[in-house]
Amino acid sequence: MAPEALKLNTGAMMPVLGLGTWKATPDTVGKAVGYALTECGYRHIDCAPIYENEKEIGAAFAKIFNSGSVRREEVFVTSKLWDTEHARTDVRAACEATLRDLKLNYLDLYLMHWAIAEPKAGHTYDENGNLVTLQIPLSETWEAMEGLVKEGLVKAIGVANFTAPLLLDLVAYAKVTPAVNQIELHPYLQQERLVEFSKRLGMAVTAYSPLARPGMGEARLLEEEVVRHIASVHNKTPAQVLIRWAIQRQTVVIPKSVSPKRIKENGAVFDFMLSEREMNEIGTLERGLRVVDPYVWGHIPYFD
Ligand SMILES: NC(=O)c1ccc[n+]([C@@H]2O[C@H](COP(=O)([O-])OP(=O)(O)OC[C@H]3O[C@@H](n4cnc5c(N)ncnc54)[C@H](OP(=O)(O)O)[C@@H]3O)[C@@H](O)[C@H]2O)c1
């Protein structure tokens, strides 16, 4: 059986299954988080201010932690520094705003959301429709994030969407090695070499969009015959097979759902195991298909 938590380079344990919250609407997210924590055994929630629902998640946290049904220390909470807050003077205020909204006095993990700095106004476009970016070195942002660890606002810091060249540059000056690299990972986009490289540098890897965002684009991962067949063999669902596949790759996985039925389903992945053959069969689905790409919203060929 794969472990239910991974040890970070800080020594802290990170539960391998978390609840994603992107596109979880403010009116549904609180119930989803509450249900995941109190009824389905989730102990890890992945948040970000850009998801515009941290206040509602905070209200759910307060209710649960005050009731004593789950203790704050039992839950691993991640949030992220948005692109508009990369300047040295903005990092701490951004983290404090997230803490205020989430009604927490520390985060377990704070990630730089993208290696892209944007103006305060948010997505701004020039006359050619290209995203306007700011010239703030990532070293400045990272150093400010290191300050958050020192001051006890966050237990660990990490990155998201970092490619190998970005990681190489970061580790050249980082005093605190990132604890995590959170990247898009699913059978259509396995990034085997980046996973291995991030781990080699001492980071845990979190798989985002692990179901390839069903219904959001061209990806139809849940309908793939190989996934459906393996699911039927184990008497599990295609989503459970994909989540299990991510866990058995020794990655952390954060499927998003606001549906109680699917939150429960996605959490029931610790009572079966995929064989090596099944892991490899799922691996044949690789096709380099990204479902999250800044080229789409900013004409930035970030991953080319
Ligand atoms: N760092 C980054 O840049 C970044 C980027 C993307 C995502 N993330 C994080 O990763 C999380 C997960 O990624 P994601 O939300 O992009 O995609 P995902 O988890 O692959 O897919 C979410 C979609 O799948 C549906 N779903 C969930 N469970 C299902 C099931 N068992 N069967 C069928 N459909 C199911 C959800 O609908 P319902 O809600 O209706 O169930 C939702 O539409 C995000 O929420 C976010 O926290 C981070």
The ligand as a Gaussian input file, in Angstrom:
#p B3LYP/6-31G(d) Opt

LIG

0 1
 N       -1.170000      25.435000      -9.084000
 C       -1.941000      25.603000     -10.132000
 O       -1.647000      26.413000     -11.034000
 C       -3.214000      24.801000     -10.240000
 C       -3.852000      24.701000     -11.486000
 C       -4.989000      23.915000     -11.572000
 C       -5.496000      23.282000     -10.453000
 N       -4.886000      23.432000      -9.234000
 C       -5.423000      22.791000      -8.006000
 O       -5.703000      21.424000      -8.303000
 C       -7.081000      21.137000      -8.053000
 C       -7.592000      20.043000      -8.967000
 O       -7.494000      20.401000     -10.310000
 P       -8.736000      20.887000     -11.206000
 O       -9.823000      21.417000     -10.353000
 O       -8.155000      21.775000     -12.253000
 O       -9.196000      19.563000     -11.982000
 P       -9.647000      18.084000     -11.612000
 O       -9.574000      17.864000     -10.164000
 O       -8.900000      17.212000     -12.541000
 O      -11.146000      18.077000     -12.096000
 C      -12.164000      18.773000     -11.430000
 C      -13.477000      18.505000     -12.161000
 O      -13.764000      17.113000     -12.086000
 C      -15.095000      16.891000     -11.598000
 N      -15.017000      15.673000     -10.772000
 C      -14.444000      15.552000      -9.550000
 N      -14.522000      14.284000      -9.115000
 C      -15.143000      13.583000     -10.088000
 C      -15.516000      12.231000     -10.202000
 N      -15.262000      11.347000      -9.243000
 N      -16.157000      11.837000     -11.334000
 C      -16.435000      12.735000     -12.320000
 N      -16.104000      14.050000     -12.259000
 C      -15.459000      14.463000     -11.156000
 C      -15.407000      18.142000     -10.803000
 O      -16.793000      18.426000     -10.809000
 P      -17.670000      18.501000      -9.432000
 O      -17.066000      19.576000      -8.574000
 O      -19.013000      18.857000      -9.933000
 O      -17.593000      17.144000      -8.816000
 C      -14.662000      19.222000     -11.588000
 O      -15.438000      19.695000     -12.669000
 C       -7.743000      22.502000      -8.260000
 O       -9.058000      22.545000      -7.769000
 C       -6.756000      23.398000      -7.550000
 O       -6.921000      23.305000      -6.149000
 C       -3.730000      24.168000      -9.124000

